[in-house]
Amino acid sequence: MKRLILIAVVLLLLGSMGYFATQNSHNVSLNFFGNFSIQLSVWMVIAGSFVAGWVVTEIWQFISHPQRFVQSFLGKFSQYKDNKKQQITQNFENASLLRDPKQVRKSYNKLLNQETSLSIRVQYIEQLRYEKSAEELLKKYAELRTKFQGNLQVLLPYMKLACEVSEWDLVERLSHEILRITPDHPDALEGLRQFYITRQDWVGCN
C-alpha cells in the first residue's frame, strides 16, 4: 500500500511539473530572496528532485540504521576492489600472452602486495626470461623458494630452469626436495636422471 501511495505521489509530482512546463516554455523560475531568481529547465528540476530524494533517503538510512549503512558501504567498496583486482589480473594475463613486457610489469606492480597469489608471482618470473639473465631468474626463484618453502609451484619451474642452464648441483637438490614432498614425481625423477647422465653415473640413472 505504501508503495502504491509513493507511486501516486511521484506521478502527481511529475504531472504537475509537466503542466507547469507547458505553461512556462519548459522552464521553472526559482525565487530565493528579493528579486533574485533562477530560470531552470523543468527536466533539470526533475533530475535534481530525484537526486535530492536519493540523498535524503541515504541520510535517513544512515541515521535510522547506521550499522546497516556502514555494512552496505563496506560491501560495495569490497566488491569494487575485487572487480578492480580481477580486471588488473586479466590485463596481466593478456599482456603475458602477448609478450608485452611493459604492460606485464605495469600490471604486476599494481597487483604486487602481501595477497598476490603465488601463481601470479611465478608467471611474472617466467615472463622475465625475455629480459633478464638466467642468473637473475635463478636468484628470483631462490627468493620465492625461501618465502614459500616446500611449494611445488615454485620448485618445479625452478628445477626446470636449473636444467636449462645446466646448474646440475642445484637440479639434484631441488629434485630430492620435490621427491620428499611427492615421491616418484616424474619431473623430479627426470631431473635426477639428467643429473646422473652429466656425472656419467649410469647406476644412478637406473
C-alpha positions in Angstrom: 0.0 0.0 0.0 2.8 2.4 0.9 4.5 1.7 -2.4 1.3 2.5 -4.3 0.9 5.8 -2.5 4.5 6.6 -3.2 4.0 5.9 -7.0 0.8 8.0 -7.0 2.6 10.9 -5.3 5.5 10.7 -7.8 3.1 10.6 -10.8 1.2 13.6 -9.4 4.5 15.5 -8.9 5.7 14.7 -12.5 2.3 15.6 -13.9 2.3 18.9 -12.1 5.8 19.7 -13.3 4.8 18.8 -16.8 1.8 21.1 -16.7 3.9 24.0 -15.4 6.5 23.2 -18.1 4.0 23.5 -20.9 2.7 26.8 -19.4 6.2 28.3 -19.0 8.1 27.1 -22.1 9.6 24.2 -20.2 11.3 26.5 -17.7 10.8 26.9 -14.0 11.6 30.0 -12.1 13.1 29.6 -8.6 12.8 32.7 -6.4 15.3 32.7 -3.5 15.2 36.1 -1.9 14.2 39.6 -3.0 14.4 39.9 -6.8 16.9 37.1 -7.1 15.6 34.1 -9.1 17.0 31.4 -11.4 15.4 30.1 -14.6 15.9 26.3 -14.9 14.8 23.7 -17.3 12.0 21.6 -15.8 13.9 18.5 -16.6 16.8 19.7 -14.5 14.4 20.3 -11.7 13.0 16.8 -12.1 16.5 15.3 -12.1 17.6 17.4 -9.1 14.5 16.2 -7.3 15.4 12.6 -7.8 18.9 13.2 -6.7 17.8 15.1 -3.6 15.3 12.3 -2.8 18.1 9.7 -3.1 20.4 11.8 -0.8 17.6 12.3 1.8 16.9 8.5 1.7 20.6 7.7 2.2 20.9 10.1 5.1 17.7 8.7 6.7 19.1 5.2 6.3 22.3 6.2 8.0 20.5 7.9 10.9 18.0 5.1 11.5 20.3 2.1 10.7 23.9 3.2 10.9 25.3 -0.3 11.2 23.4 -1.5 8.1 24.5 1.6 6.2 28.2 1.0 7.1 28.0 -2.7 6.2 26.4 -1.8 2.8 29.1 0.8 2.1 31.9 -1.6 3.0 30.3 -4.4 1.0 30.2 -2.1 -2.1 33.7 -1.0 -1.6 35.0 -4.5 -1.2 33.2 -5.5 -4.4 34.8 -2.6 -6.2 38.2 -3.6 -5.0 37.6 -7.2 -6.1 36.4 -6.1 -9.6 39.4 -3.8 -9.9 41.8 -6.6 -8.9 40.1 -9.0 -11.3 40.5 -6.5 -14.2 44.2 -5.9 -13.4 44.8 -9.7 -13.3 43.1 -10.1 -16.6 45.3 -7.3 -18.1 48.4 -9.1 -16.7 47.4 -12.4 -18.2 46.6 -10.8 -21.6 49.9 -9.0 -21.6 51.7 -12.2 -20.7 50.1 -14.0 -23.7 51.1 -11.1 -26.0 54.6 -11.0 -24.5 54.3 -7.3 -23.8 56.9 -6.7 -21.1 56.0 -3.1 -20.4 52.3 -3.9 -19.7 53.3 -7.1 -17.8 55.5 -5.1 -15.5 52.9 -2.3 -15.1 50.0 -4.7 -14.2 52.2 -6.8 -11.9 53.3 -3.7 -9.9 49.7 -2.9 -9.4 49.0 -6.4 -8.2 52.1 -6.8 -6.0 51.3 -6.9 -2.3 51.0 -9.5 0.5 47.9 -11.0 -1.0 49.4 -11.5 -4.5 48.9 -15.2 -5.5 51.9 -17.4 -5.9 50.8 -18.4 -9.4 51.0 -14.7 -10.5 54.5 -14.3 -8.9 55.8 -17.4 -10.8 54.1 -16.3 -14.0 55.8 -12.9 -13.7 59.3 -14.6 -13.3 58.6 -16.7 -16.4 57.9 -13.5 -18.3 61.2 -12.0 -17.2 63.2 -14.7 -19.1 62.7 -12.4 -22.2 64.5 -9.5 -20.3 66.7 -10.9 -17.5 69.7 -13.2 -17.5 69.5 -16.8 -16.2 71.4 -15.8 -13.0 68.8 -13.2 -12.2 66.0 -15.6 -12.8 67.6 -18.2 -10.6 68.0 -15.6 -7.8 64.3 -14.6 -8.0 63.3 -18.3 -7.8 65.6 -18.7 -4.8 63.9 -15.8 -3.1 60.4 -17.3 -3.8 61.7 -20.7 -2.6 62.7 -19.2 0.7 59.4 -17.4 1.2 57.2 -20.3 0.1 59.1 -23.3 1.3 58.1 -26.7 0.1 55.8 -25.4 -2.6 55.7 -27.3 -5.9 54.5 -24.2 -7.7 58.0 -22.7 -7.1 60.2 -25.9 -7.0 59.1 -27.4 -10.4 59.7 -24.3 -12.6 62.9 -23.6 -10.5 64.2 -27.1 -11.2 63.3 -26.9 -14.9 65.2 -23.6 -15.3 68.2 -25.1 -13.5 68.2 -27.9 -16.0 68.0 -25.5 -18.9 71.1 -23.6 -17.7 73.0 -26.8 -16.6 73.1 -26.0 -12.9 73.3 -29.6 -12.1 74.1 -29.4 -8.4 71.0 -27.2 -7.9 69.0 -29.7 -10.0 70.0 -32.5 -7.7 69.0 -30.6 -4.6 65.7 -29.5 -6.0 64.8 -32.9 -7.3 65.4 -34.5 -3.9 63.3 -31.8 -2.3 60.5 -32.4 -4.7 60.7 -36.2 -4.1 60.5 -35.7 -0.4 57.2 -33.8 -0.9 55.8 -36.0 -3.7 57.6 -39.4 -4.1 58.1 -40.6 -7.6 57.3 -37.2 -9.1 58.1 -37.7 -12.9 59.7 -34.3 -13.3 61.9 -34.7 -10.3 62.9 -38.2 -11.5 63.7 -36.8 -14.9 65.8 -34.0 -13.3 67.8 -36.6 -11.3 68.3 -38.7 -14.5 69.7 -35.7 -16.3 72.0 -35.0 -13.3 73.3 -38.6 -13.3 73.9 -38.6 -17.0 76.1 -35.5 -16.8 78.0 -37.2 -14.0 78.2 -40.4 -16.0 76.7 -42.2 -13.1 75.0 -45.0 -15.0 73.9 -46.8 -11.9 72.1 -43.8 -10.6 70.3 -43.5 -14.0 68.6 -46.8 -13.3 
